[in-house]
Structure formats: structure tokens, C-alpha cells
Amino acid sequence: MMLPARHYVSDHTRFIRELLEKKPELAQEQRKGRAIWWDKEPRDLALGREMDAGRVPQAAYVYWNE
């Protein structure tokens, strides 16, 4: 019976590891970029919920008026 290679590393994994070795600051830049778009403070989320509550429902097909 043939066992899978336990020490196999894919090309993609090798590429990412080499990239992080060459540019260790990349992880910090990634966290900074994530904070801009995804990581929000609870007060920002509450404001978003408040704004969502005031939305007017949109018709299913907006290009057709009857």
C-alpha cells in the first residue's frame, strides 16, 4: 500500500512561505488592510444597523415600472 507523502509541500505553500521570508512586513500590512475594510468597532456596526433600519425596500425588478 502506498502512503501519502507526509513531507509534501505544494508549490503554492512554498511560494507563500518564501514570500513571507523575503517580506516579513507583509503580514503587518495585511492586518492593516483588513482593519480598513473588515475589522470594525462595535459602534460602527451599530451605526450601520441604524442606517439599514431606515432603508426603503427596493422593487424586485427596478427597470420595469407598473
Order of alpha helices (4+ residues) and beta strands (2+ residues): alpha-alpha-alpha
